């Protein structure tokens, strides 16, 4: 093999090792404490149940409540449908992982109350839709843009929509409690993993 080719291969090997080292330093990022995760849940659930709560706050509280009950990632929550809920019995069925393995999870009374509140909000969001109402549990709460296309409220939300919703909550909360408590992480994964089952 020509010496120039060996040099290029060694350079690729060094670049690959550097990328692996960088990934090891970044992932997995440390999780918050259980107390901090529970504080987030309480904060959001209280805000969501207040009169005049924004639909985005109610939806985000549902996301946190379901993650708390099931340890589900965004993908599993986005696949969750209305038929996956049994609020009278206090259960939700979520398809986990890339193989979409269905698992049933118990819901505490606070999460059930929150889901009932979200279902009322969700119904209002779907009121202006033409045609059939989406089966997805989590929907957009205001007009938004997806790759240059305007998406109306009441349609299934994307993963990116959940990411942005979480970040808005984090930035708002961090500004509100600046200097009084540690800042919340901008990645929901660092909170979700506390409840991973």
C-alpha positions as CSV (number, residue, x, y, z in Angstrom):
1,X,0.0,0.0,0.0
2,X,1.4,3.4,-0.9
3,X,2.7,5.4,2.1
4,X,0.2,8.3,1.3
5,X,-2.7,5.8,1.7
6,X,-1.4,4.6,5.1
7,X,-1.1,8.2,6.3
8,X,-4.7,8.9,5.2
9,X,-6.0,5.7,6.9
10,X,-4.2,6.6,10.1
11,X,-5.7,10.1,9.9
12,X,-9.2,8.6,9.6
13,X,-8.4,6.3,12.6
14,X,-7.4,9.3,14.7
15,X,-10.5,11.2,13.6
16,X,-12.7,8.2,14.5
17,X,-11.1,7.9,18.0
18,X,-11.5,11.6,18.5
19,X,-15.2,11.4,17.6
20,X,-15.7,8.5,20.0
21,X,-13.9,10.4,22.8
22,X,-16.1,13.4,22.2
23,X,-19.2,11.2,22.2
24,X,-18.1,9.6,25.5
25,X,-17.7,13.0,27.1
26,X,-21.1,14.2,25.9
27,X,-23.3,11.1,26.3
28,X,-24.9,10.1,28.4
29,X,-25.2,13.4,30.1
30,X,-25.7,13.2,33.8
31,X,-29.3,12.8,35.1
32,X,-30.8,15.1,37.5
33,X,-31.5,13.9,41.1
34,X,-34.8,12.1,41.8
35,X,-35.7,15.1,44.0
36,X,-35.1,17.5,41.1
37,X,-37.2,15.3,38.7
38,X,-40.0,15.2,41.2
39,X,-39.8,19.0,41.7
40,X,-40.2,19.4,37.9
41,X,-43.2,17.1,37.9
42,X,-44.9,19.0,40.8
43,X,-44.1,22.4,39.3
44,X,-45.6,21.5,35.9
45,X,-48.6,19.6,37.2
46,X,-49.6,22.5,39.4
47,X,-49.2,25.0,36.6
48,X,-51.2,22.8,34.2
49,X,-54.2,22.5,36.6
50,X,-54.4,26.3,37.2
51,X,-57.3,28.2,35.6
52,X,-56.1,29.8,32.4
53,X,-53.1,27.4,32.0
54,X,-51.7,27.5,28.5
55,X,-52.4,24.4,26.4
56,X,-48.6,23.9,25.9
57,X,-48.1,23.8,29.7
58,X,-50.9,21.1,30.1
59,X,-49.4,19.1,27.2
60,X,-45.8,19.3,28.7
61,X,-47.1,18.2,32.1
62,X,-48.7,15.2,30.4
63,X,-45.4,14.4,28.7
64,X,-43.6,14.5,32.1
65,X,-46.4,12.6,33.9
66,X,-46.3,9.8,31.3
67,X,-42.5,9.7,31.3
68,X,-42.6,9.5,35.1
69,X,-45.1,6.6,35.0
70,X,-43.5,4.7,32.2
71,X,-39.9,5.8,31.6
72,X,-40.9,6.2,27.9
73,X,-38.8,8.2,25.5
74,X,-40.3,10.8,23.1
75,X,-40.8,8.2,20.4
76,X,-43.0,6.1,22.7
77,X,-45.0,9.1,23.8
78,X,-45.5,10.3,20.3
79,X,-46.9,6.8,19.3
80,X,-49.3,6.9,22.2
81,X,-52.9,7.1,21.1
82,X,-56.3,7.8,22.8
83,X,-57.1,4.1,22.7
84,X,-53.9,3.4,24.7
85,X,-55.5,5.2,27.7
86,X,-57.8,3.6,30.3
87,X,-58.3,6.4,32.7
88,X,-61.1,4.7,34.7
89,X,-58.7,1.9,35.6
90,X,-55.6,4.1,35.7
91,X,-53.6,2.5,32.9
92,X,-51.7,3.5,29.8
93,X,-50.2,1.2,27.2
94,X,-47.0,2.6,25.5
95,X,-45.0,1.0,22.7
96,X,-41.4,1.1,23.8
97,X,-38.2,1.1,21.7
98,X,-37.6,0.6,18.0
99,X,-39.4,-2.8,18.2
100,X,-42.4,-1.0,19.6
101,X,-43.0,-3.5,22.5
102,X,-46.3,-2.6,24.2
103,X,-46.2,-2.4,27.9
104,X,-49.0,-1.4,30.3
105,X,-48.2,1.2,33.0
106,X,-50.1,2.3,36.1
107,X,-51.0,6.0,36.5
108,X,-51.3,7.7,39.8
109,X,-54.3,9.9,40.6
110,X,-52.5,13.1,39.8
111,X,-51.5,11.9,36.3
112,X,-55.1,10.7,35.6
113,X,-56.5,14.1,36.6
114,X,-53.9,15.8,34.4
115,X,-54.8,13.6,31.4
116,X,-58.5,14.3,31.9
117,X,-57.6,18.0,31.8
118,X,-55.5,17.5,28.6
119,X,-58.3,15.6,26.9
120,X,-60.6,18.6,27.4
121,X,-57.9,21.0,26.0
122,X,-57.3,18.5,23.2
123,X,-61.0,18.5,22.2
124,X,-60.9,22.3,22.0
125,X,-57.8,22.2,19.8
126,X,-59.5,19.7,17.4
127,X,-62.7,21.7,17.2
128,X,-61.7,23.6,14.1
129,X,-60.2,20.7,12.2
130,X,-61.9,19.5,9.1
131,X,-62.2,15.8,8.6
132,X,-61.3,13.1,11.1
133,X,-59.7,14.0,14.5
134,X,-56.2,12.5,14.9
135,X,-55.9,9.5,17.1
136,X,-52.5,10.7,18.5
137,X,-52.6,11.7,22.2
138,X,-50.1,14.6,21.8
139,X,-51.1,17.4,19.4
140,X,-49.8,20.8,18.4
141,X,-51.3,23.6,20.5
142,X,-50.8,26.5,18.1
143,X,-50.0,27.2,14.5
144,X,-46.4,26.3,13.7
145,X,-44.1,25.6,10.8
146,X,-42.7,22.3,9.7
147,X,-40.1,22.5,6.9
148,X,-41.7,25.7,5.6
149,X,-45.2,24.4,5.8
150,X,-47.7,26.0,8.2
151,X,-49.2,23.4,10.5
152,X,-52.4,24.2,12.3
153,X,-53.2,23.5,15.9
154,X,-54.7,20.1,16.7
155,X,-52.5,17.9,14.5
156,X,-50.0,15.3,15.8
157,X,-46.9,16.9,17.2
158,X,-43.4,16.0,16.1
159,X,-40.4,15.1,18.2
160,X,-38.9,18.5,17.4
161,X,-42.0,20.1,18.7
162,X,-41.6,18.4,22.0
163,X,-38.0,19.3,22.2
164,X,-38.8,23.0,21.6
165,X,-41.6,22.9,24.1
166,X,-39.3,21.4,26.8
167,X,-36.6,24.0,26.1
168,X,-39.1,26.9,26.4
169,X,-40.2,25.6,29.8
170,X,-36.6,25.2,30.9
171,X,-35.5,28.7,29.8
172,X,-38.6,30.3,31.4
173,X,-38.1,28.3,34.7
174,X,-34.4,28.9,34.8
175,X,-34.9,32.7,34.4
176,X,-37.6,32.6,37.1
177,X,-35.5,30.8,39.7
178,X,-32.1,32.2,38.7
179,X,-29.7,32.2,41.7
180,X,-32.2,30.3,43.9
181,X,-31.9,26.8,42.5
182,X,-29.7,25.0,40.0
183,X,-30.7,25.4,36.3
184,X,-32.7,22.7,34.7
185,X,-31.2,20.7,31.8
186,X,-32.2,21.6,28.3
187,X,-32.4,17.9,27.4
188,X,-35.4,16.1,28.7
189,X,-33.5,12.8,28.5
190,X,-31.6,13.9,31.6
191,X,-34.9,14.0,33.5
192,X,-36.6,11.0,31.8
193,X,-33.8,8.6,32.7
194,X,-34.5,9.1,36.4
195,X,-37.8,7.3,35.9
196,X,-36.6,4.8,33.3
197,X,-38.0,1.4,34.3
